[in-house]
Amino acid sequence: MKLIKSLFIGLLLVVSLQARQEVNINLSNLEIKDFIKLVSKITNKNILINHNINGTVDLISTAPIYDDELMDVLVSVLESKGYTIIAKGSILELVRSVDAAKYNAKVIKKGKRADGAFMVTQSIKVNGENVDIVAAKIRYLISKTAKLMTMKESNTILVTDYPRNIETIKKVVKDIIENSAMNVQVQSIKNTEAKTIKNKLDSITKSLFNEKIVSQNVQIVVDENTNSLILVGIKENIKKVQDLISKLDVESNSANNGVQIYSLKNSDATSVLKSLTEIISKQTYKDPSMKPNVSASDEINAIIAMGDPIILKGIKQIIDELDKEKYQVYVQARIIEISKNDAENLGIKYGFDGASLTSSGLYSFSGNFGGSAVAGSVGAALVDSITNGAIGDIAVGFDALALGAAIEFLEKNGASKSISNPSILCVNNQESSIYVGKTVYVKSGTTNNSVSGITDNFKPDEIGLTLKLKPRVSSNDKVTLNAEAVLENIIGESESGHPITTKQEVKTQAILRHGESIIVGGLVKSYDKNEVSKVPLLGDIPWLGELLFAHNSVETQQDNLIVILTPYVVSNSEKLSQLQKDLGMLENLQQKYNLEVFQNIEKQGFNTDAKEEDKNNSDKVKAMNQAQMQEIE
């Protein structure tokens, strides 16, 4: 064997008992043609060289290699020069790499493993994916001179390349198919609606899977006929979604699964339904079928709701708030009529300004019955013993007791009269009314009948006082009270015989504390009163006495109609009974207070200077009133 430009050639053949042979070889600057001859001799293969290939080979081996691996080295060297070897029977032919497919490269059956050193042809079946897309993904794996084509009709890739490259391609194609293979699973929903579960899963999977990676997404389709979810995706992701479904598909706490009947205890079903309907109409639902249906049953005073259990839970919270026991306000009203003339005469007798007894003057006047203006033992003693008292949750101050004493004093002395003392229990934010009056028949016309002649026609009319109240509770001890008082009265008749009526109306709004009073005034009635003054005995002589010993006069009278309103806030029904007991105790205390005040006024009057006596009797009266308070409590 002739060596060209060989610096060193060491060749040692070690023949073993096995079929393969180990070769220790080191090549340096060996001509390619000589290397081909060397490989041919070692492998015992006939190689046809019909191309002139220039170049050298350098191979450094520190460990033995098998003789058949020398063929792989030769093919690699030839590939770098653009050539390869094709087997033709027992002869190996050296050809250009780009033309290898034309020389009937060995065909490996589909599914079989490709091995050896020479280029072969094999078809690769692609299942479940577009063959062109897969081919585009693996094209970079083939060698420069390999050939690759796709057959769409069979979804197959046909490739001519070295066996090792083909095996690599097959593995990659398999991974692509497995990773992108879509599985279909049908998941039955047992305890709720499939739509409900699907809406929840849509939100969860957005954060669970990367939407930008198509293969990661799981499509969820609702089958309403079977109440099931159809899942499409890769196995791993479908398994994650199924685990979520098992946790979400739990039996609802609702006994009737989507239907609830809420019995109302404190509210009217119709008014609650109106509020619910308004709230629901303003809500937006991703799935319109999830919108709940609500209706009212007047017979059982209940709300019937149908829908998703989670939505019904929110509706229940709203109903619970709307059906809370409402505040009530117990209003005591005192309607009194004060005569201006009689009050002036009473003021002259006892020494106070009777002309000021209007709605505002009544407050000033009541100060005489509980303040320093009262002489004797009434002032200091009563104020000290009662001002800081309390009955139940009603603060008993001298202002309230003094006002009651003032009204009682006027009535006792004929300067006022009580028209009515009604009480009414009002529901918070609802209007209530009190009517005090009478029905009169007012002539409305005449009828001329040929048989009975002229007949007068009358119609009924309500004449009296109408009081309308609407409370609005802002706290346990404070209420805003809207009050409207209307006074109608008959003051005479016209020349035609029709009654002349008057109508007086006042409206007000006040913020009052629990147990605090407000006086609504301004309803004034004026009329003329005939008075006869005569000499006793002589004035009773017929004609002569009326002429000489009697005098007729017409005096103009003026009456002030005053309405006193006192609200008491009732937070729950149990407190109403306690309030009635407290008011009874308060009335008892008022009577004892009035008795003490009137006795002192009869003795001392309003202008008597009895400071020394007040000082001497102060301790005695204080102890007495404290004992009375204890007795009442």
Salt bridges, closest charged atoms under 4 A:
ASP68 OD1 - ARG20 NH2 3.04
ASP72 OD2 - ARG164 NH2 3.78
GLU93 OE1 - LYS88 NZ 2.71
ASP99 OD1 - LYS102 NZ 3.82
ASP132 OD2 - LYS152 NZ 3.24
GLU167 OE1 - ARG113 NH1 3.54
GLU167 OE2 - LYS170 NZ 3.06
ASP202 OD2 - LYS198 NZ 2.95
GLU224 OE2 - LYS195 NZ 2.99
ASP243 OD1 - LYS239 NZ 3.07
GLU278 OE2 - LYS282 NZ 3.60
ASP320 OD2 - LYS316 NZ 2.96
GLU321 OE1 - LYS324 NZ 3.25
GLU337 OE1 - LYS417 NZ 3.61
GLU337 OE2 - LYS525 NZ 3.35
ASP393 OD1 - HIS514 NE2 3.52
ASP456 OD1 - LYS443 NZ 3.43
GLU516 OE2 - ARG513 NH2 3.77
ASP540 OD1 - LYS534 NZ 2.74
GLU631 OE1 - LYS592 NZ 3.55
